[in-house]
């Protein structure tokens, strides 16, 4: 079970789940007075900037490793108006949606492994770089008929030794934002072997993919 660190400030509290961090560095580059890299001790200073500045940067954390709670009159993070999953070039799936993972609410942001090598499945841990995973972030466009509704809960369920099932209003996009598929249910490869990435084509069986 991951340990979530809590950094409590006068107007905002920041939470950090190190197990979900993919080191995108949005935080340390965007607000170095708060997110202080390469120091001993606590690396987050929740009083180092205004609560709104901190909240704005936290919302750019793609993995959901950073979250926050306001203790002033400011707004908490809003649910996305459009549920999105992006295919990152030679990398993971970036999710921005009202996520329910195996029935449990897990926030609005996550980065999910699609190379099959992560030791923290279903989340990405950067293993795609170690194994030189290759997968285009610009696959071909499929059915993109408009959805009647674009938000709401998105249920993500990993099948044992198999793909991820995403159920709910969903727009799948390329890494640059080009729409690939609009759907309410799809099966996404997480073994790294599909010949039809990002979709599952059953290759996990032949590849002997194993997951918890």
Phi, psi and omega in degrees: 000134183287151176259127180257119179276142183243129179237104188263124178248185182291324185237349181209145174245130181253136178245142182226121177255100186296333181292339182258354183289133177247010176057048175289339176069015175303323185286309185288335176275327184278329183210071185294344177287342180252312182259097193258110183281152171057045174236160175274144180089201184292127186265354179248124176249097185289358175252010185277356178199177179292155180300323181291321177298316180295314180301320181298319179288319179302322181292347176270356179290111188291332187274346186079010178295328177256131172223174182210163174222127182273142174246008174253204181267012183284168183280141168281170180296132182271151174293143180299146177280339177225126177282120184235142165233125179252141176267114182271139183303123179053031184211203190277187173260126179259122186249130172229101187194175172275090195273131170238112182260115184050044176085355183249132178294128182234026177092196186250357186221140176199155174235119190250139180295137170229009178265342180090353188258352182301141175268004181231040181305142008273002184277152175287139174235015179088003183296338179300331178287321182293326183262005181055048179300137179238121176200125183296145172269003182231059177291172185291156179280136177250222181284119182234032175299141182301143175272147178295324178226144188244352181244202181098179183294140174242111181272127178241121183234119175277123174284138180302126180058026183215200188281180169267134172260125175249122183232126182139177178294123189213136169244118176267129185235159169287172179298336179265002177098359179292130180294134179250324184198136169242126189202176174241000175196132176206159180248121186249132182295136172225012177263342180086357188256351183300141175271002182232040181304140012271009185268151176286137174235016179088001183295342180300330180291312181292326182282348181070032181299135179234141177215162179290000000 
